[in-house]
């Protein structure tokens, strides 16, 4: 939105389009000529529009439309058995589906899913046969992969390392989560307690009448005492002082600081807008320019070619609406100092009913024989007792704050401790891996050629079978998933699913003469390696025991 000198606002493109059509720069509303080719942006109006559009887009993005016919926009309620596709009530009348056999989508989905269940049975049987052959090949590969004897030990260490690190991270997450919940709980309690103390202290600094009215909201009970401390509780049926203040604040749509002139720091009075889009009070701007040798923006120092900048009408209306609302709120607050029944000022306070009275109220039957006192005296006494009651609350707030700080330190220590332990675990496992690598290099040189040849053949066989097992498993999984989708989605993809259910794979066979003489090369190799590793593990275990004992 841009602003003309006549104070009317328009979209920039709309205004340019209007000017292009008329070949003159004039306001589309009042027809006043404009000397500016590029009028300034109305920043205040732009911010209001952006906030509105953001809220509107969030509301429109909430819903989702049901699946409908792409041709007619109607719901897909029927299924054509001849063409194997879902239809809407309009599609069924077309020539394409004339004399075709139709049925409801629910019935069609149920029948076709039953057919697919039957088709899945032979696929699952073939998958089972492939899996068995795959397992046999893997057993054979264990015999011929000499290198894998060490790889198994490496894998064992890797799995063990992963398991230990996972356990460490899980413990860290659990304790961090518990500590986070504890910190959040304490933070909420600290916030609640701080808000209560602030609300009470603010109430103690209000006028006597307002304070005495709010004293009932604080549920001040002078007769209940423990160890000399006055008990304070929140009312279940009335708003607290803090809640009243927040309700009053929520009535304002715009914060007052957003409507303040940056020169006088007060609410705009007859706001005008410069070419740089900044707004100021007219008198503030004129006074500022009188003290300067040139007309420039007090905010961005940009020179202004306009001697009398236009009024920002939209901003002016917003300010007037705000001041009107503010005046009504102040009038409402002022009315609280007078009795709503008799219109007289509150001068007395009933200590029995804990409420302020006017001189007429004291003569009523309701307050007959009640103990009364001047509002100033009552407010002074109650504030003194409130001061005493605040002391234990502040002490509790201090204790909560200390515990909060300790919890935050503990949470940081948990993170540091977990990182240090993780580095130690990785270092210890790396030592074991290096031991295996050294042993492997010392023993495998003579076996590599034969091992590589036969391993390659068996690896190809395993990869082939694994690929077929994976393909078959994926097909079965996809079909089963499709059978659990909504009827329309299932019926739309049925033809493709039916084609995938056809299986043309031949039954697998094992390779012949795949084994080598393992005993000839290995002997009791694994036992000797494990024995050496056991010595290393035993030494580390004793070392860790000593360290734990010292800790």
N, C-alpha and C positions, 0 to 999 in steps of 0.2 A: 504493500500500500504506500502510495505517495500522497503528499499534502500540497494543495495549491494555496496561493495567497488568500483566497476567499475562505480558507479553512475547511474546504470540502476534500474528502479523501477518495481515491480510486485505485484500482489495480494499475500498475505501471503500463502493462501491455494494452489494457482496455483504453487508457487515456491516450496513448500514442496512436492506437487504431482510430479513435474518434477524431484526433487532430489531423491524421492523414486524410480522412474522408472529407473533412470540412476545409482543409488547407489553411486553418487558422487555429491558434492556441487559445481556446476559451474553455471555461468550466462547463461540463455537460449539464450541470444543474442550474446554476445562476447565470450562465453565459458571460461571466466576467472574463475579460482578456487576461492572459498570463504572460508575463515578460520572461519567464524562465522556460528554457527548452527542456531542462532535466530537473523537475521538481524534486525536493528532498523526500527521503523515506520517512514515514511516520513510525519511529521505532517502538513507541508504546503500543500502538495499534497492531504492529507486526507481531510483537510478543504475545498479545492476547489472542490473535488469530492462530498462531502456531500452537499454543496450548490447547485451543479448541479443536484443531484438526487432529492433533495427536490423540486426544481423548476419543474423538469420533472414529478414527481408524481402528483403535483398539476394540471399540464396541462392535464394529462391522465384521471384524475378523473372527468373532466367536463361533458363528454357526457353520455347519457343513451340510451340503445338500446330499440327498440320497441318490443312488445310482439311477439314472434315467436314460431313456432312448436318445441317442445322439441326433436322430432325425426329427423326432416329434416332441422331445422334452417330457414325455410321459413316463411313468414308472414301468419297469420291465416286470410284467406279471405272468407272461405265458412263455412256453418253450416249444419250439418247432422240432419235432423228432426227425423230420426228413432232412432239414438243413443243420440240425444240431446247434441251434443258437437261440438265445432268449429274445422275446418280442414284447412290444407294448401292445395295448389294445387297438392302436391304429395300424400297426404293422400287420396284424393278422388279416386285415381286409385288403392288403395289397395283392397284386397279381403274382408276385414272387412266391407267396405262401398260400395261394389258392388251392383248395382241396388237400392241403397238408395236414398231417396229424398233429394236433396241439394238445398241451396239457399244462396245468399250473406249474410254476417254477419249483415250488416245494416238492410236488410229486415227482417231477423229472429229476431233481437233484437226488432225492431218496433212491429212485430206481437206478440211476447211473452210478451212484456211490456203491450200491450193492454189487453191480457188475464189476466195478474196479476192485472191490475186495476179493472177488473170485479170481480176477486176473493177477492179483498180487501174489497169490499162493505159490505158483510155479517159480516166480521170480525170487521169492524168499528161499525156496528150496535150493535154487541154483546158487544163490548168495552163500548159503550154508556150505555147499560143496566147495566153492571157491575159497571160502575162509579156512576150511580144513586143509586144503592143499597148500594154502599160504602158510599155515602153521607148520606143516611138514617141511616146506622149503626153508623156513626160518630155522627149524631144528637142524636141518642138514647144513645150513650155512654156518651154524655155530661150530660144527666139526671142521669145516674147511677154512674158516677165517682165523688163522693163527694170530694175526694182529689183533683180532677182536678179543683175544684172551686178556690182553692189556686194556683194550678199549672198554671191556666190561668193568675193569677196576676203575678206569677213569670215569666211566658213566656212573658207577656206584658213588664215587666221590662227588661228582657233579650233583647227582640226585640228593646225596646227603647234605651237600652245601646248600642247595636250593631249599631243602626241607628245613634246615636249621635257620636259614635267613628268613624263610617264610614264617617260622614260629616266632623268631625275634620281631619281625615286622608286625605280626598279629598281636603279640604282647604289647609292642609299642603303641599300635593303633588302639587297642583296648584301653590301656592306661591313659593314653592321650585323650581318647574320647571321654573316659570317665572324668579326667581332670578338666577337659573343656566344658563338660556339663556342669561340673562343680563350679568352675569359674563363671559360667553364664548364670547359674543359679545365684551365686554370691553377688554378681554384678547387678542382677535384677533386684536383689534384696537391698544392696547399697543404694541403687537408684530410687527404689520405693521409699527407703528410709530418708534419703536426702530430700526427696520431693515432699515428704510429710513434714520434715523439719523446716524446709523453706516455706511451705504453705502456712505453717503455724506462725513462723517468724513474720511473714508478710501480713498475716491477719492481725498480729500484735501491733503492727505499725499503721493499721487503718484507723479511721475515725471511730469514736466510741460506739456509735449506733451500729455501724457496719460490723464492728468486732463483736458486739453483743448478739447481733443476729446470727453471725457465723459461729458463735460459741456453742449453739445447739447442734450445728453440723459437726463440730469436733467432738460431740458427745462428752462434754466436760462433766465429770461426776465427782464432786468434791468429797462425798461421804465415803468413797471407796479408796482406802489408802493401804499401802504395804510398805513398811519400813520408811514411812514418812514421804513416799513418792506418790503424787497424784496420778491416778490411772487415766489414760486417754485411749479411746477406741474409735474406730471408724463406724459411722452410722450405717445400718443396713438399709434404711428406708430413705435417707437424705443424701444429697450430693455433698462432697467435701469442699473445702474452700478452693483447693487446687482444681477440682472438677468445674466449679463455678467459673473460675478464671478462664479455664480452657474453653468452656462453652461460650463465654463472652468473646473470646478471641476468635473462635470458629465462625462467628457471625460475619466477620470482616472477610470479604472476598479477596481484597488486595491489602498487602502490608503497607503501613503508612510511609515507610522509608522509600517505597517505590514511587510515591507521589510527591516527593520532596524536591524542591529546586536546589541545585548544587551550589548556588551562590548564597542564598539566604538560609539554606538548610531548613526551610519551613515548607508547608504544603503550598503547591502551585497557586498563584493568584493571577488569573488571566494569562495562562501559559501560551507562549509563542514558540514557533519552531524555526530554526535556522536552516540554511541549505545543507549543512552537515548532518541534519536530522536530530540534533540535540535540542531539548526544550528547556526554557527558563521562564520565570515570571517577567512580564513586560517591564515593570518598574525596575526590577533587579538588573535586567539586561541594559536598560537605558542608563541607569546609575553607573554600571560597570564601564559602559562605553564612554561616559562623560569623563571618567578618570583615566582613560586611555587615549592615545593619539590616533588610534585606528579602530575600526569596527571588526572585532574578531570574536570567535567563540570562546567563552571563559573556560570551556572544558578541553577542546582539542586545538585551540589557537588558530583555527582556520579562518581566513579572511571572509567577511560577509559583504556582498554587493548590495544587500537590501537595507535601506534605512529604517523601514518599519516592517519587520517580519510579520507574517500572518499568524493569526490565532490558531492554536491546535484544538479544533472543535471537539474531536473525540476525547482527547485527554481532559479538556475542560469539563465535559459532561461526566466523565468518570470521577473527577475531583469533586464536583458538585454532589454527585450521588453518594460519595464516601462521606463528605462533610454532613450531609443530611442524616445519614445513618448514624454517624458518630454523635450528632446532636441528640438524636432520639435515644441513643444508649446512655448519654450523660444525663438526660432528663429522667430516664428510668431510674438511674442510680440515685439522683437527687430526691426522687419521690420516696426512696426507702427510708429517709430520715423522718418521715411523717407517718402518722397512724393512718392505715388504709380505711378504718371505720369512721374516724372523726375528723381527719385532716389536721389534727394538732401535732406539734413536735413531740418526739419521744424524749421525755425528761426523767422518767423513772424506770426502774428495773425490778421485775418481780423475781425474787430469789427462789420462790417455790416452783414457779413454772419456767424459770430460766428464759424470760423474754422481756424486751423493752415495752414500756407502756406510756401512754400519754396521760394528761391529768384527768381526762374523762374516764379512761379505762380503769383507773384505780378505784373508781366508785362502783364499778360493775360487780354483780353477784359472783362472777367467776373468780375475782381476785379479793373477795371479802376476807378479812383477817389474814391475808398473805403478808409476808415480810417484804417490804419495799425499801429501796434506797435510790439515791441519785445515780444517773447513768455513768457520770464521771467516776464516782466511788466504786460502782460495780465493775466497770471496765478496768480500773486500777487494780482491784483485788484479784480479778480473774486473770489479768496479765501476769501478776506476780506469781500466782499459782502455776500458770503455764510455763513461766521461766523455770520453776523448780522441776516441772514435769519434763522439760526438754533435756535436762542434764543427763538422765539415764539413756535417753534416745541417742544423744550425741556420743556417749560412751560406747553404746552398742554399735553405732555407725563406725567409730574408730576401730573397734575390734573386727568388724566385718571387712573394713578396708585392709587391715593388716593381714587377715586370712587370705583375702583376694590377692595381695602382693605375693604371699608365700606360695599360693597355688600357681601363680604365673611363673615364679622362679622354678617350682617343681616341674611344670610343663616344659620349660626350656631345658632343664637338666635331663628330663626323659629323652628329649630329642638328641641332645649331645651324647648321652649315654648309649643310645641305640646306634648312632653313627660310629662311635668309637668301637663298640662291640662288633658291628658289621665289618669294619676294617680288619679287626683281629681274626674273625672267622675266615674271611677271604684269604688272609695271609697264611693261616695254618693249613687250609686246604691246598693252597698253591704249593706249599712245601711237599705235601703228599703227591700232588700231580707231578712235580719235578722228579721225585723219587721214581715214580712209575715210568716217566719218560726215559730216564737213565737206564733202567732195567730193560725196557723195551728195545732200545738201540743196541744193547749188548747181546741180545738173544735172537733177534729176528732176521738178521742178514741172510742166512742160508735158506730161509723159507719163502722169501718174497716172490720169486719167479713163479713157482708152482701155486702158491697161495693166490697171487694176482690173477692167474689164468682161470682157475676154477671159481674163484670168488666173483670174477666178472660175469661168468656164465650164470652162476646162481643169482647174482644181483639182478641181472637182466630178467631172469625168470621171475624173481620176487617182485621187481618193479612192474613187470607186465601183469602179474596176477593182482598185485596191489592196486594198479590202475583199474583193472576190471572190477575188483571188489569195490573200489571207491565209486566207480561209475554206477555199478549196480545199486550200491547203498544210497547214492544220491538220488537215483531214479525212484527207488522205493520211498525214501524220505519225502521227496517232492510230491509224489502221488498222495502219500498219506497226509501231508500238510494241505494239499489242495482239497482233499476230502473233508477237511475240517474248516474250510473257509465258508463264507456266506454263499447262499444258493446262487445268486446272480454271478458272482465272481467265478464260482466253480463251473457253472454252465457255459460261461463265455470261453473258458480255457479247456473245456472237456475234450475237444477233438485233439488238441496238442497232447493232453494227458494220456489219451487212449493210445496215440502213436508211441509215446514213451514207454507204455506198459508192454509193448512187444519186445521180446528178448531173443536175440539170434546168436548169443555167445555159445561156443562149444564147451563141453566139460573139460576142465584142466587135467594135465598129466604131469607126473614128476620126471625130472631129468635122470637118465641112467648114468652110472659110473661117475657120480658127482663127488664121492668121498675120497680123501687122501689118508695116508697112514699117519694119523695124528700122534699116536703113541711113539712113533719113531722119532718125531721131532720134539714133541712136548715133554714126554715122560711125566715127571711130577713137577713140571715148571710152575704151575699155579700155586701148588703147595709151598714151594720154596719162596716164591714172591710174596705170598701172604704171610709166610713166617717172618721174612725180613720187615715187611710193613708192620706186622704186629709188634715187633721190637720198637719201631718208631712211634707207633700209637701208644704203646705202654709207657715209653719214656715221656711223651707229651702229657699223658694222663697223670703221671706222678708229679710232673712239673706244675700242671694246673692245680692239682690237689694242694701242693705246697703254697701256691699263690693264693688260692681261696682261703687256706688256713691263716695266712698272714693278713688277708683282707678282713 
